[in-house]
């Protein structure tokens, strides 16, 4: 491969392309703008006036969502307290026993009816 030959030039182009793609991927992962010299930007990485409105909107939405999350956590704590409460467990066990007793009484009535029909 000679310097200045077609393979050498294609190699340089491939390396430059790979470097550009890698640089863009790293910038995207870091949350930096695609190109540091975009129009309407202040300084190299500064935000423009149009981005300030979006930042404020996102901050307000973040605060709203944080409040909703805290309210949901509070409600969840109350529900956990209700479910783990001994009186709640006791009440559910009593209801289960009542259901079992009613089902047993129905079965006994059916047996009596069947016996009276056979006699």
MOSULFEN-V849390 format. One record per pair of residues at least 6 apart in sequence whose C-alpha atoms are under 6 Angstrom apart, sorted by the first residue. I is the first residue (numbers start at 1). J is the second residue. D is the distance in whole Angstrom. If there is no record, write none. Layout:
# MOSULFEN-V849390
I&J&D  I&J&D
This chain:
# MOSULFEN-V849390
36&44&6  36&45&6  40&48&5  41&47&6  41&48&5  42&48&6
